[in-house]
Amino acid sequence: MGSGPKQIVDRNCKGLMDLMLKTILVIVLILIVYQDMKMRLIHILLPVALFGLGMVMNWFFVDYAYMEWLWSLLFLGLNFLVVTLYFSVKKRSYTNPIDTLIGWGDVLFLIALIPFFSFRGYLQFFVMGMIFSLLLFVVMKAIYPKYRTIPLAGFLALFLMGTMLVDGVTDIDLLL
């Protein structure tokens, strides 16, 4: 097929829309980093906005199958189940890690990111992001000894922005 005026306009509109959506995404991620680092919580509308952006970007640019999202959600649920079992056995009574250790903002953030990735990409983001968060926490703890908790959503948002930057500058997609 040729590259007629309609295809050029469609390409230009998609390019502009992609830039606009990615700019909004970065703004939302910056707000998540700021709120989680400063207050150790994030506003409920930020994960909602993130999920909405993921849906729109997926609809227009990627078109991941919804079954991939279900697998990602099941993977996340399995992780929370294992963490719950681990801490319940360790403390010898039922422990809900979401209320005591992780935080609802972190859970909602992880759910909100699902539309941005294929299942494989989500697994890679989850594992690499957790390693990044742990390493960053160790560095922050060495610099600020009173640093006691991990702002997980903030660190993962920072990691996502870093991978977006690497992808944009080098065309290397770290998260496939």
C-alpha positions in Angstrom: 0.0 0.0 0.0 1.2 3.5 -0.8 1.9 6.3 1.5 -0.9 8.6 0.6 -2.1 11.7 2.4 -4.4 9.7 4.7 -1.6 7.4 5.9 0.7 10.4 6.5 -2.0 12.1 8.5 -2.8 8.9 10.5 0.9 8.4 11.2 1.3 12.0 12.3 -1.8 11.9 14.5 -0.7 8.7 16.1 2.7 10.1 16.7 1.3 13.2 18.3 -1.2 11.1 20.4 1.7 8.8 21.5 3.8 11.8 22.6 0.8 13.3 24.4 -0.1 10.1 26.2 3.5 9.4 27.2 3.9 12.9 28.5 0.8 12.5 30.7 2.2 9.1 31.8 5.5 10.6 32.9 3.6 13.3 34.8 1.5 10.7 36.6 4.6 8.7 37.4 6.4 11.8 38.7 3.5 12.5 41.0 3.6 8.9 42.2 7.3 9.1 43.0 6.9 12.5 44.8 3.9 11.4 46.9 5.3 8.0 47.8 8.7 9.3 48.7 7.3 12.2 50.7 4.2 10.8 52.3 4.6 7.0 51.8 1.2 6.9 50.2 -0.3 7.7 46.8 -3.6 9.2 45.9 -6.2 6.7 44.6 -6.7 8.7 41.4 -3.1 8.2 40.4 -3.4 4.4 39.9 -6.8 5.0 38.3 -5.3 7.5 35.9 -2.4 5.1 35.2 -4.8 2.2 34.4 -6.8 4.5 32.1 -3.7 5.6 30.3 -2.6 2.0 29.9 -6.0 1.0 28.5 -5.9 3.9 26.0 -2.3 3.3 25.0 -2.9 -0.4 24.6 -6.0 0.2 22.5 -4.3 2.6 20.1 -0.7 1.3 19.9 -0.1 -2.2 21.2 -3.3 -4.3 21.4 -2.1 -6.9 23.9 -4.7 -9.7 24.3 -6.8 -9.4 27.4 -5.8 -13.0 28.3 -2.3 -11.6 28.8 -3.7 -9.2 31.4 -5.5 -12.0 33.2 -2.2 -14.0 33.4 -0.5 -10.9 34.8 -3.2 -10.5 37.4 -3.0 -14.1 38.3 0.8 -13.8 38.7 0.3 -10.8 41.0 -2.3 -12.7 43.0 0.0 -15.7 43.3 2.7 -13.4 44.6 0.5 -11.9 47.2 -0.7 -15.3 48.2 2.8 -16.6 48.7 3.8 -13.5 50.7 0.7 -13.9 52.9 1.4 -17.6 53.5 5.1 -16.8 54.3 4.3 -14.1 56.8 1.4 -16.1 58.3 3.7 -19.1 58.9 6.5 -16.9 60.2 4.2 -15.2 62.7 2.2 -18.3 63.4 -1.1 -16.5 62.8 -2.9 -15.0 59.8 -1.1 -11.9 58.5 -2.4 -9.7 55.8 0.7 -8.2 54.2 -1.2 -5.7 52.2 -2.5 -4.0 55.4 0.8 -4.3 57.4 3.7 -4.6 55.0 3.0 -3.6 51.4 0.2 -1.0 51.3 -2.8 -0.7 49.1 -1.2 2.0 47.0 1.6 -0.4 45.9 -1.0 -3.1 45.1 -3.2 -0.7 43.1 -0.1 0.6 41.3 1.0 -2.9 40.3 -2.5 -3.7 39.0 -2.7 -0.4 37.2 0.5 -1.2 35.2 -0.9 -4.5 33.8 -2.3 -2.9 30.5 1.1 -1.5 29.7 2.8 -4.9 29.3 2.5 -8.3 27.7 2.5 -11.1 30.3 6.3 -11.7 29.6 7.0 -7.9 29.8 5.0 -7.7 33.1 7.1 -10.5 34.6 10.3 -8.8 33.5 9.1 -5.5 34.9 8.0 -7.0 38.2 11.3 -8.9 38.8 13.7 -6.2 37.5 11.6 -3.5 39.3 11.8 -5.4 42.6 15.5 -5.9 42.3 15.9 -2.2 41.4 13.7 -1.2 44.4 15.7 -3.3 46.8 19.0 -2.0 45.5 17.8 1.6 45.7 16.5 1.1 49.2 19.9 -0.2 50.3 21.6 2.9 48.8 19.0 5.2 50.4 19.3 3.4 53.8 23.1 3.9 53.6 22.7 7.6 52.9 19.8 8.2 55.3 20.0 5.7 58.2 16.5 6.6 59.4 15.0 5.4 56.1 12.9 2.4 57.3 10.3 1.6 54.6 10.4 1.1 50.9 8.3 3.4 48.8 7.6 0.6 46.4 5.2 2.4 44.0 7.6 5.4 43.9 10.6 3.2 43.2 8.8 1.2 40.6 7.5 4.4 38.9 11.1 5.6 38.8 12.2 2.3 37.3 9.5 2.5 34.7 10.5 6.1 33.7 14.2 4.9 33.5 13.3 2.1 31.2 11.1 4.4 29.1 14.1 6.8 28.8 16.5 4.0 27.8 14.0 2.8 25.2 13.4 6.3 23.9 17.1 7.2 23.6 18.6 3.9 22.5 15.7 2.0 20.9 16.5 -0.8 23.3 13.3 -2.1 24.9 14.4 -3.5 28.3 10.9 -4.8 29.0 10.0 -6.2 25.6 
